[in-house]
Each structure stands twice: as C-alpha cells, then as structure tokens.
Amino acid sequence: METNPELQGNPEPEKNNPKTVSEVGHARNVANLQKLIHQVSVYSLYNPPVPELTVASLQALYNTATAKISEVEDKRNANKNAIALRQEAFENLKATCTRIVNRLEILGLPQGTIDQAKSLNRSIQGTTKKSVTTTETGKEAPKTISSSRQSFTQKADNFGVLLQLLTTISAYAPQEDELKLTSLNTYKSELVSATQAVDQTEAELNLKLIERDKILYTEGTGLYSIALNVKKYMKSLYGGTSPEYLTVSGIKFTVVSNQ
C-alpha cells in the first residue's frame, strides 16, 4: 500500500483547509458499508456461511469503524489547536530576540559576545550572515542560499542558549519587564511547552490513524476486504447478472492511500 500522507511528522494544516481527499475517502468507505448493510438486510436469502459476513457482524464493524473515524477527528482537532497555540506562542520570539541584541549592542561588550548573540539571533530569524565575496568583472555574483533552522524546537533551543549568554553579562539589566531574564525564562518555558503539546497530540493522532487503517484496510479482516466478500457472496447467491447483485455491486469501496 502507498504511504499515507496523514502519517507524516509535524503536520501543519493550513487555516480553513477543507477535509483532504483521504479523509473523505475513509469516511465514504464507512458510510458505504452502512448502505451495503441496509441493502443486504432486505434480502431474505442472505445467510452467509461465514460469521464475518452476517448482518450483525457487519453492523458491529460499522459501529467500530464509525467510532474510530470520530476518534481520529477528535485527535486531529486537538493537534490543530496545539499547532495554533504554538504559532501564537512563537509570534513574538523574533522581535524579542532582536530587541535583546539591540540592547546588547549599546552596552560596550566585547565584539565576540555581540557576534555570538547576533549568530543566535540569525538562527532564530532563519537567516545566515552574508559573506562578502568578490567577482570577476562581467561575471554574475554567486547567489546566497539562506540556511534556515526554522523548526520550532530549534528556535526554542537557540533562544535558551541566548538566555544562557545573558546570564553571563552583568551589564544586561533592562528596566522593561518583558526583557528581564525572569520573564524571558518564563517565555522560553512557554515555547517548550507549546512545542511539546504539538508533538504529543501529533503522536496521539498518528496512533489513531494507524488504528483506523487497521480496521478499514487490514487484508482479510478489514472493512474493505469484508465489503468485497459480501459482494462475492451476493454474486454466488443470486448470480452476476441478477438485480439483487447489481444493487450491491455499485456500492463503491476503495483502498485510500495507506501506510
């Protein structure tokens, strides 16, 4: 089976995104199982020789699959909320770091200390120091490629290193509450907590995706296989050209891209 795009690290859903094709596909399979159950239930001859195909078993499978679809959506919403809260927490990080560096530059500190602070700030901003290069006359200057360390974890880590640097600078004593070390350390803890919440909710979402896919697509016992076997039984029971079989053969089930 193909890789499920849902089971990727650090999912970042766009705001107001409609449901993905895969989400709709999974839900449609479950809805079509209910439609299949309703259809075979009206045929008095429907009495499959295997327990997995009985109406009672099909209904139990539908209930389980429906519950799992709901669990996935609950975990997906929790993950989206955590991502939104993380985005909000990090919103002022770049501006705060720039303010810190600007403050350090007026304190008469050694250039090495300033350079270290600027380097950390560039990492947090997602930029690199531009190197001065000379080019031959008539030749195009080489393009500078920005090396971005933009993961939220890395930004929080670099911010922590910047705060450690500040603890070594006795001259750093801002009057603004938001720039004081106590406030900055609290802010850093908030960044770490926000990032961990995303990681935790993502892990929980991935677990539910795996559980859902097992229910829907496990070979032989999953919803997809069971639905196809119901159709095969109906074909053997009534014949391939019978109106009874045709009423169920058109109910579509698909294997949605799955890991």
C-alpha positions in Angstrom: 0.0 0.0 0.0 1.1 3.5 -0.6 2.3 5.9 2.1 -0.5 7.7 3.9 0.1 11.4 3.7 -1.6 11.8 7.0 1.1 9.9 8.8 3.9 12.4 8.4 5.9 14.2 11.0 4.9 17.7 12.1 1.8 18.1 10.2 1.0 21.8 9.6 -2.6 22.1 8.3 -3.4 25.3 6.5 -6.0 27.5 8.1 -9.6 26.8 7.0 -8.5 23.9 4.9 -11.3 21.7 3.7 -11.1 18.0 4.5 -8.4 16.2 2.5 -9.3 13.7 -0.2 -8.0 10.9 2.0 -10.2 11.9 5.0 -13.3 12.0 2.8 -12.4 8.6 1.3 -12.1 6.9 4.6 -15.5 8.3 5.8 -17.1 7.4 2.5 -16.0 3.8 2.9 -17.6 3.6 6.3 -20.8 5.3 5.1 -21.0 2.9 2.1 -20.7 -0.1 4.5 -23.9 1.1 6.2 -25.5 1.4 2.8 -24.4 -2.1 2.0 -25.8 -3.4 5.3 -29.2 -1.8 4.6 -29.3 -3.4 1.1 -28.4 -7.0 2.0 -30.7 -6.9 5.1 -33.8 -6.7 2.9 -32.9 -10.0 1.0 -34.4 -13.0 2.8 -31.9 -15.4 1.3 -29.0 -13.5 2.7 -27.5 -16.0 5.1 -23.7 -16.1 4.6 -21.8 -19.3 5.7 -19.1 -17.2 7.5 -19.8 -15.2 10.6 -17.9 -12.1 9.5 -20.4 -11.5 6.7 -23.6 -11.7 8.8 -25.7 -8.6 9.2 -24.9 -8.5 12.9 -21.2 -8.7 12.3 -21.3 -6.1 9.6 -23.2 -3.7 11.9 -20.6 -4.3 14.6 -17.9 -3.5 12.1 -19.7 -0.3 11.1 -20.1 0.8 14.7 -16.4 0.2 15.4 -15.3 2.0 12.2 -17.6 4.9 12.9 -16.2 5.3 16.4 -12.6 5.2 15.1 -13.3 7.8 12.5 -14.7 10.0 15.3 -11.6 9.4 17.4 -9.3 10.4 14.6 -11.2 13.6 14.1 -11.0 14.4 17.8 -7.2 13.9 17.8 -6.9 15.8 14.6 -8.7 18.8 16.1 -6.6 18.6 19.3 -3.4 18.6 17.1 -4.7 21.6 15.1 -5.5 23.5 18.3 -2.0 22.8 19.6 -0.4 24.0 16.4 -2.4 27.2 16.6 -1.4 27.8 20.2 2.3 27.1 19.3 2.1 29.6 16.5 0.7 32.2 18.9 3.4 31.4 21.5 6.2 31.9 18.9 4.7 35.0 17.4 6.8 37.5 19.3 10.0 35.4 19.5 11.9 37.1 16.6 11.0 40.6 17.7 12.1 39.8 21.3 15.4 38.4 20.2 16.1 41.4 18.0 15.3 43.7 21.0 17.8 41.8 23.1 20.6 42.1 20.6 19.9 45.8 20.1 20.2 46.2 23.9 23.5 44.3 24.0 25.0 46.4 21.3 24.9 49.6 23.4 26.5 48.1 26.5 30.1 48.3 25.3 30.5 44.5 25.3 33.4 42.6 23.7 32.8 42.1 20.0 32.9 38.3 20.4 29.9 38.5 22.8 28.0 40.6 20.3 28.8 38.3 17.5 27.7 35.3 19.4 24.4 36.9 20.3 23.9 38.0 16.6 24.6 34.5 15.4 22.0 33.0 17.7 19.5 35.7 16.6 20.2 34.9 12.9 19.5 31.2 13.7 16.2 32.2 15.3 15.3 34.6 12.5 16.1 31.9 9.9 18.9 33.8 8.2 22.7 33.5 7.8 25.3 36.1 7.8 26.0 37.3 4.3 29.6 36.7 3.3 31.4 39.3 1.3 32.6 37.9 -2.0 34.4 39.5 -4.9 33.5 38.5 -8.5 35.4 39.0 -11.7 34.3 41.8 -14.0 31.5 40.7 -16.2 30.6 37.6 -14.2 27.4 37.2 -12.2 27.7 37.3 -8.4 27.0 33.9 -6.8 23.6 33.7 -5.2 23.5 33.4 -1.4 21.5 30.4 -0.1 19.9 31.0 3.3 20.4 28.2 5.7 17.2 28.1 7.8 17.0 26.4 11.2 13.3 27.1 11.4 12.0 24.2 13.4 10.2 25.3 16.5 12.3 23.1 18.7 15.5 24.5 17.2 14.2 28.1 17.7 13.4 27.4 21.3 16.8 25.7 21.9 18.6 28.7 20.3 16.6 31.1 22.4 17.6 29.1 25.5 21.3 29.4 24.5 20.8 33.2 24.1 19.3 33.4 27.6 22.3 31.5 29.0 24.6 34.0 27.3 22.6 36.8 29.0 23.2 35.3 32.4 27.0 35.9 31.9 26.5 39.6 31.1 26.3 41.6 34.3 25.6 44.8 32.4 22.4 43.3 31.0 19.8 44.8 33.4 16.8 46.1 31.4 14.0 48.0 33.0 11.4 46.6 30.7 9.6 43.6 32.4 9.4 41.6 29.2 13.1 41.8 28.6 14.1 40.8 32.1 15.7 37.4 32.5 12.9 36.1 34.7 10.3 37.0 32.1 12.4 35.6 29.3 12.9 32.3 31.1 9.2 32.1 31.6 8.6 32.8 28.0 11.1 30.1 27.0 9.3 27.6 29.1 6.0 28.5 27.4 7.7 27.9 24.0 8.9 24.5 25.1 5.5 23.5 26.5 3.8 24.7 23.3 6.1 22.6 21.1 5.7 19.5 23.3 2.0 19.8 23.1 2.1 19.7 19.4 4.5 16.6 19.5 2.2 14.9 22.0 -1.1 15.5 20.1 0.6 14.5 16.8 1.7 11.2 18.3 -1.8 10.5 19.6 -3.2 11.4 16.2 -0.8 9.1 14.4 -1.8 6.2 16.7 -5.5 6.7 15.9 -4.7 6.9 12.2 -2.9 3.5 12.5 -5.8 2.0 14.4 -8.3 3.3 11.9 -6.4 2.0 8.9 -6.2 -1.5 10.5 -9.9 -1.5 10.9 -10.6 -0.4 7.4 -7.8 -2.0 5.4 -6.2 -5.0 7.1 -6.1 -7.8 4.5 -8.9 -10.3 5.1 -10.4 -8.7 8.2 -10.7 -5.0 7.3 -13.8 -3.2 6.2 -12.6 -3.1 2.6 -12.0 -6.9 2.4 -15.2 -7.7 4.2 -17.3 -5.5 1.8 -15.8 -7.2 -1.2 -16.6 -10.6 0.3 -20.2 -9.5 0.8 -20.4 -8.7 -2.9 -18.8 -12.0 -3.8 -21.3 -13.9 -1.6 -24.2 -12.0 -3.2 -22.9 -12.8 -6.6 -22.7 -16.5 -5.7 -26.1 -16.4 -4.1 -28.1 -14.6 -6.8 -25.8 -14.6 -9.9 -23.7 -12.0 -11.5 -26.5 -10.5 -13.7 -29.2 -10.6 -11.0 -30.8 -7.3 -9.9 -30.0 -8.3 -6.3 -26.3 -8.5 -7.0 -26.4 -5.3 -9.1 -27.8 -3.3 -6.2 -24.7 -4.0 -4.1 -22.0 -4.2 -6.8 -22.4 -0.5 -7.5 -21.6 0.5 -3.9 -18.0 1.6 -4.1 -15.2 0.8 -1.7 -11.6 2.0 -2.2 -8.3 1.5 -0.5 -7.3 5.0 0.4 -3.6 5.8 0.3 -2.4 3.9 3.4 0.8 3.1 5.3 
